[in-house]
Amino acid sequence: MVNAKIQITSPLINGKVHLTGSKSISNRLLILQALSGNNNVLKNLSDSDDTTVLQKALSSQYTTIDVGIAGTAMRFLTAYYTLRGSEVILTGASRMKQRPIKGLVDALCYLGADIEYMEHEGFPPLKIKGGNLKGGLLQMKADVSSQFISAILMIAPYFEKGIQLKLIGEVLSRPYIEMTLNLMEKQGVPYQWVGDTISILPGAYQNNITRVESDWSSISYMFELVALSDSGCIQLTQVDEHSVQGDQEGMRYFDLLGVDSTIEQGILTLRKRFDFELPKCLELDCLKTPDLAQTLAATACGMGVRMKLTGLKSLPIKETDRLMALKNELEKCGAQVQIINNEALDIIPGTELLNRSFNFETYGDHRMALCLAPLALKAKSVHLNNPMVVNKSYKSYWEDLKTLSFNIQLKT
């Protein structure tokens, strides 16, 4: 397995970074485009492994599709293949076979889909027989993966009756559902969200969107770099000030940690504030921004700020159990990390980072590698096992760090 040794050549972080498009937007647009039957080229499409896997699957003529560890592809394709007039077996890596999909399958089968579990009830792989779905009224628990809900919403215009989707309980990751609906509307399919019910009439997608905005989840690691630096200024290109991505909330979170951010003519500029007194404790609700939780936790550990993160109910069922992974790795830095009811973290930083080297595991999780690497700004060096896992969402990460005063040595 590849190991990375990460060190800084200067605690001053300055540079300009070009990020490819948002993975979340790219994956949704690819599904909408496939449903429309139009294959126009999308500019600034994400180059992440997840998006590449989805592209290949949508163009494949094979009857067995293996998505590896691409969870978004698994969920979106499960819904998409119910409309295809053929039989498909949808499978993935061993970790994918441990990630529950019952909530989505149950909803699709209620709408008339023909889906069979091939190994264990509630988990991939799946045998999906495509056909016509009637649609109509559907109730779904809202505290499941937002991708279950998005997967059904995206195919809903092609149901005979459209859909009236009633969400039961507290909505997890609401901005991702709003992103899906926003993109659908821009592509010619309107919706109504009144109270707890989302309504979509039968229709068809157009192709009005031609460019994908930069990825705010990836941008969050640039915020972390500036926050942990002695002095920093990073500029990022192709950033939409009126983004449909919920992770733009990172601007507000990191303002609380001393990072100024402005967007002018598509350029996002991040600067470290010098006249800033760090808070002793912050409490942040990540219910709508779960993908920022690891970034915030690692930043808090590096800056010596106690941080309580809530709204993390979805983290144990991601690429790994992210709550336990954060506890394991941040405690190597002397932090005390408490997991509360499996949906919140209380992080009390230690004082053991400076002049020490750390060996971190990534758990096959791209976001663990992405958030732990910047701690090299506070340590003698950081060693990461399986650093190339970042390719899942941010393929150019290590090259971008090299332009920002980092020395990256990859060894096998």
N, C-alpha and C positions, 0 to 999 in steps of 0.2 A: 504494500500500500504506500502511496505517496505521502510524504511528510513535508510540511513547510516550516522553515525558520524565518521569522519575521522580526525585523529590527528597523529602527528609524535612523536616518542619516542626519536629520535635523528635527527639533521639536517645533519648528516653524512650518506650517502647512499652507502652501500657496499653489494655485494652479487652476486650470480650466479642464472640465471633464464633459465629454459627450456621452450621454446614456442612450441606449436604444429604447424603443417604446415600451410602454407599460405591458407587463405580462398579462395582467388581468384584462386590460382592454383588448390586447391582441387576441387572446383566446376567445373572448366573447365575439369579437368581430369576425373571426374565422368561422365560427358556428353560424352566425347570421348570414355571412357571405355564402356558405355552403347551402344553406336553406334557400337562398335567393336564386341559386344556380348561376351566379355571376362570379368570375374568378379574377376581377380586377386586382392589380398589385397594390397592396397597402404600403405606403411609405413609412419608414421608421418602425417597421414591425419588430417586435421583440426577437432577439437572437437567443433567447433562453432555451434550454433543453426542453422544458415543458411545452413551449410554443412549437418547437421543431417536431416534437412527438405528435402533437395534435395535427399539424399540417400534413405530416406523412400519413396519419390515420385517415384523414378526410379524403386524401387522394388515392388511398390504397384500394386495390381490387381483391385483396385477400379476404378470406372468410374468418380468419383468426387475427385479432389485433392485440398486440402486446404493448401496453403503455408504460411499462417499467415502473418507475416511482412517481409518475406524473398524475397526481391526484385530481387536478382540475380536468385533465383529459378524460380520466375514468368517469367522472360524474357527468360532464357535458356530453360525452359520447354515449353514455348509457341512455340518456334522453334522446339524443339525435338519432340513434340507430332504431328506436321504436317507430320512426316514420319511414325508414327505408324498406323497400319491398323485398327484403331478403333476410337470411339468417346469418348472424354474426356471433362469434365467440369473443368476448372482451375479457382480457386477462392482464396481469401485471406481475411485478416483482413480489418477493415473499412479504415484504412490508405492506405492499398494496393489498395483499390477501388478508391482512389483519385489520384493515381500515373499514369500519362499518359503512354499508351502503343501503341497509334495509329501509330507512326512511324514504329514500328516493325510489327504490324499487316498489315498495308498497304503494306509493302515490301513483306511479306510472301504471301499475297493474290495475288500480282502482279506475283509472281513466281508460282501461281497455288494452293495455300493453301485454305482450306475451313474453315474460322473462323468467328464466330458470336458473337457480343456483347450481353450479356444477361441482362444488366441493362442500362448503359449509354454509348453512343457512345464515343469511344476512351479510355475506361477504363475497367479493369477487373470487374466482372468475364467474362470468355470467354468459348464458346463452340467450340471445335476444332475437326474436322473430318480428321483423318489421311489418307494419300495416297501417291502417287508418285509425286514429284515435278520435273518439267523439268529443271528449272534453266536457265542459260544463262545470258544475260546482265541485270544489275540492277543498278539504280541510287538511292543513299540515301544521305540525308543531313548529313554532318559530324559533325554538331554542336548539335546533339542529344546525348542521352546516348550512350557511347561506348559499353555498353552491348547489345544494339540493333544490332550493327554491329557484335560483337563477336558471338552472338546467331546464326546469319545467316551464318557466316563463318564456324562455327563448323559443321553444317549439310551439307554444300555445297558439300563435296566429294560424298554425296549420292544423289545428283541431277543428272538427266540423262545427262545434258550438263555441269555439274560443275557450276562455276560462274565467271563472270567478273563484279566485284563490283566497280562502279565509285563513289567516294566520292565527294560530292559537298560542297564547303566552307571549313572553318577552322576546323581541326580535334580536337575534344575535347578528352582529356585523351588518347592521342596516345599510351603511353606505355602499356595501357591495351589491345589495339588491337594488338600491337606487341607481348605482352605476349601470347595472344591466338594463333597467327600465329606461334610463336616459339614452343609452346607446340604441335601444330598440326604437325609441321615438325618433331619434335622429335618422334612423334608417327607414322611417316611414310607417311605423306601427305605434299608434297612440295607446295610452293606458289611462286608467283611473285608479288611484289609491285613496280610498275613503275609509277612514277608521281602520279596521283590521282586514279589509278585503281589497284585493287587487283584481281589476277586471280588464280583460283584453279580448277584443273582438277578432273574428277570423280576418285574415289579411295576408299580405306578402311583403317581404323586405325589398327595399331599394338599396342602392349603393351610394349614399351621399357622403360618407366619411372616406377620405383618401389618405389621411396621415394619422399616425398614432402618437400621442403625447408621451413624454418621458415618464419613467416609472418612479412614482413617489415612494414606494417601498424601498427601492434601491437608493433613492436620494437620502433616505433617513440615515444611511451609513456615512454619508458625507457630513451630515449634521453632527454625528457622533465624533468624527475625526476633528472637526473644528472645536467642539466642546472640550475634547481631551487635549488639544494642542496648547502650547504656551502662547502661540499667536497664529491665527489662521484666517485665510480668505480663499474660498473656493467658489468658482463660477460654474454653473451647469446650463447646458443649452437645451432648446426645444421644450421648455417648461411652460405649461398652460396655467395662467393665473386663475382661470375659472375652471379648474380641473373637475372631472367627475369622480376622481379618486379620493376616497375618504382619508387616505394616509397623508394628504396635504395638511392634516391636523398636526403633523410633525412640526410645522412652523410654530405653532402655539406652544407645544410641549417644550421645544428646545429654546424658545424665548425665555422660558422659566429657568433654563440652565445657562443663560448668558450668551446665546447665539442670535445675532441679528440676521434677518433674512428679508430680501426685497426681490421683486420680480419686475423687470423692465424689458419690454420688447422680446419676451421669450427667454430672457437670461435671468436665472436665479443666482443671486449673490449671497453667500454666507460669510459672516464676519464674527469673530470672537470679540465680545465686549470686555474692555479692560476695567471700566468703572462699575464692576458688578460684584455684588456680594452673594455668594451661593446660599440658597436656602438650607436650613438644617434638615428639613424633611419635606418631601412632596408626596401627595396622594393623587394618583391619576387613574381615571376610568378608561380602560382599553376595550370596553365592550364593542365599540364601533371600529376600533383600530387594533385588532389582535396581532397583526403582523409587525406592529411597532414595539410590542412588549419586550422582546429580547434585546432590541437596540437600546431601549430605555433602561433595562435592568443592567446591562453591561456598562452603559454610560454612568449610571449612578454609582456602580462599584468603582469605576475608574476615577470619578470626581470626588468620592467620599461623601456622597449625599444619601441619606436614608430615603428610601422610596417604597411606597406601598402601591402596588398595581392591582387593580380589581378588574372584573369583567373578563376573566381569562378562561372561561368554561370550555372553550374550544381547543385550548392548547394541548391537553393530553392526547388528543386524537389526530394531531398533525403528523408530519413526517416521523416524529418521535414524540415521546411524552416531554414536551418542551418545559413544563414546570420542573420536572425532576432533573432534566438535563441542565437547566440553569442553576438549580440548587447545587448539583454535583460540581459544576465547573467554577462557579463564582466563589464557592467555599474554598477552592484551592487558593484563592487570592486573600483569604482571611476573612471573607464576609460571612455573616450569619444570614441564612436564607430560610424563611419559614413559608411553607405551602399551607394556605388556609382554605379548607373545605374544597380542595382541588380546583379552585377557581380564582385564587388570589395569591400574591406574593408580598412578603415583607422583607426588604433587603436592608440589612445593616452593614455598611461597608467596613472592611478592616483597614489596616495600615501597612499591608505587606506587599504592595506592588513594586515599589521603587527598588531598583537594583537587583531584582530577582528575575529568574527565567521561569516560565510556566509552560507545562505540557497540557494542552486542552484536547478533549475528544469532541468530535462534531456530530456523532450519532447518525451519520448519513443525512443530516439536516443542513441545508444550505444556509438557513438563517442563523444557526449556531456559529458556523464558520465566519459569516459576514459580520456578526456583532462582536465576536471575540478578538478578531485580528487587530482592531484599532487599539486594544489595550496595550499593544507594543509601545504606544506613546507614553505610557506610564511605567513600563517594565523594562528590564534589561533586554529581554527577548521573549517572544511568544512562539511556541511550537504547536502546530495544528496537525492532527492526523486526518487524512482524507480531505485536503483543502480543495480539491477540484469539484467537490460537491456543490460549490458555488455556481457551477454551470447551469444548475437547475433554473436559476433566475437571473444571474448577473455574471455573464461569461467573461467580461473584460475586467473583472474586479481586481485581480492581481496586477494586471498591466496598469490600471488606473492608479493603484496605490504606488507603483514604482514612479509615476510622474509626480507624486505628492510626498517625496522625501522618504519613501520606504525602500528597504532592501529585502527582497523576497528570494529565498533559496529553496528550491524544490528538490527533494531527494526521495529515492525509492528504497 
